[in-house]
Amino acid sequence: MAEAVTIARPYAVAVFRLAKENKALAKWSEMLGFASAVAADAQMRALIDDPKLASTDIERTFLSVCGDKLDASGQNLIKLLVEYGRLAILPEIALIYEEQKAQDEGTLDAEITAATQPDDAQVKALVAQLQTKFGKKVEATVKVDPEIIGGIKIVVGDTVIDASVRGRLQELAYTLKG
């Protein structure tokens, strides 16, 4: 996995720079998202990994599946990835691209986990507090996990704010064992 990310990063950075230069960040997000989903499909994965197939056949099949979802630049990226045997890392390229885009736009992704579904007002209040804390726009996804018992757990990048009952109990147990 780490190797795939290492290989994918230069491609993602190059695509990001091209997209930013052409003011097409959203368009590239769509193209990479679609192409990434195609590359991750089980049948397409088998085709990509088949050593008996010529790269031209893989390229032609992949581009025909993508159809008009890719513009000329997107098709060129696919051709380049096929030529160098890197088509399988397309999902990693898309992921790194999205990270670059979010960082450029000053947005952060937050994952809010609660024991019960919070109402919209609570989520908006949490997002507002997170935006104040991090000084950036925050896009939140909400998950419900009854195993945290109560409270809330928030993950923003590498930062974890665990105010759940389960987290507090684990902290207490660790302290008592100490």
WOGIRA-V943852 format. One line per field, one symbol per residue. burial: I if it has 9 or more other ideal C-beta (glycine too) atoms within 8 Angstrom, else O. Layout:
burial->???
This chain:
burial->OOOIIOIIIOIIIOIIOIIIOOOOIOIIIIIIIIIIOIIIOOOIIOIIOOOOOOIOOIIOIIIOOIOOIIOOOIIOIIIIIIOOOIIIIIIIIIIIIIOIIIOIOOIIIIIIIIIOOIOOOOIOOIIOOIIOOIOOOIOIOIOIOOOIIOIIIIIIOOOOOOIIIIIIIOOOOOOOOO
